[in-house]
Amino acid sequence: MTTKFKILVEEYARDADTSVMELLTHKIDWFVSKVMEKDKDLADHFIMKVDLLLNPHFTKETAEYVVGCFENKDGSKGQHWSYDQTTSVLKSRNLDYDEADWYYVLSMIYSDYYKNGRTDDTYIELAIDFLDDPDAPDCKAKKYYLAMKD
């Protein structure tokens, strides 16, 4: 269903200058604040979706949100390791990845490729391979997530 809002934005966005986009942003922010008063979860969900769309990397909040929705191959839901645990691994191995992207990728690898008897080191190596793929675009973690959701 195409809403009146979508029609208006698509019509005016083609030729709009920055000032029009700033005004639109203020109007949407006002609307979200009103929704927040009535349904905080709905407003938070909308803000999370906008953040996922606009930022090239995960933030800690978006990564935790996404990982919290995982249905893992081992039958569990959500994270297997905490954000702090994955960050500790990142630092202890002197890996140069974005912390939130690393948390998402390591969690995704566990979620999708779990096998009984695999060690944490196996998941870590698979996550490194995922992020070090020479054919991959910049910001692979976020692009992969968005591609899997559409």
HURALIN-V572657 format. One record per residue. N is the residue number from 1. SS is DSSP state (A for helix, B for strand, O for the rest). PHI is phi in whole degrees, -180 to 180 (none if undefined). Layout:
<<N:SS:PHI> <N:SS:PHI>>
//
This chain:
<<1:O:none> <2:O:-91> <3:O:-90> <4:A:-59> <5:A:-60> <6:A:-62> <7:A:-61> <8:A:-62> <9:A:-64> <10:A:-63> <11:A:-67> <12:A:-90> <13:A:-70> <14:O:-58> <15:O:-114> <16:O:-75> <17:O:-97> <18:A:-58> <19:A:-64> <20:A:-67> <21:A:-66> <22:A:-65> <23:A:-64> <24:A:-61> <25:A:-59> <26:A:-63> <27:A:-66> <28:A:-66> <29:A:-62> <30:A:-61> <31:A:-62> <32:A:-63> <33:A:-64> <34:A:-70> <35:A:-63> <36:A:-56> <37:A:-65> <38:A:-97> <39:O:-149> <40:A:-57> <41:A:-63> <42:A:-64> <43:A:-65> <44:A:-62> <45:A:-63> <46:A:-62> <47:A:-62> <48:A:-62> <49:A:-65> <50:A:-66> <51:A:-60> <52:A:-61> <53:A:-74> <54:A:-92> <55:O:-90> <56:O:-71> <57:O:-117> <58:O:-67> <59:O:-100> <60:A:-56> <61:A:-66> <62:A:-69> <63:A:-64> <64:A:-65> <65:A:-62> <66:A:-65> <67:A:-63> <68:A:-62> <69:O:-92> <70:O:-62> <71:B:-109> <72:O:-78> <73:O:-62> <74:O:-83> <75:O:96> <76:O:-87> <77:B:-125> <78:O:79> <79:O:-72> <80:O:-97> <81:O:-120> <82:O:-75> <83:A:-58> <84:A:-63> <85:A:-65> <86:A:-69> <87:A:-66> <88:A:-62> <89:A:-62> <90:A:-56> <91:A:-73> <92:A:-66> <93:O:-101> <94:O:53> <95:O:-86> <96:O:-107> <97:O:-123> <98:O:-60> <99:A:-57> <100:A:-70> <101:A:-63> <102:A:-60> <103:A:-57> <104:A:-62> <105:A:-64> <106:A:-61> <107:A:-67> <108:A:-65> <109:A:-61> <110:A:-62> <111:A:-59> <112:A:-89> <113:A:-120> <114:O:-57> <115:O:-143> <116:O:-56> <117:O:96> <118:O:-71> <119:O:-89> <120:A:-58> <121:A:-59> <122:A:-63> <123:A:-66> <124:A:-63> <125:A:-64> <126:A:-64> <127:A:-65> <128:A:-62> <129:A:-59> <130:A:-60> <131:A:-77> <132:O:-92> <133:O:-56> <134:O:-69> <135:O:-88> <136:O:-81> <137:O:-77> <138:O:-59> <139:O:59> <140:A:-56> <141:A:-57> <142:A:-67> <143:A:-64> <144:A:-63> <145:A:-59> <146:A:-64> <147:A:-65> <148:A:-74> <149:A:-91> <150:O:-104>>
//
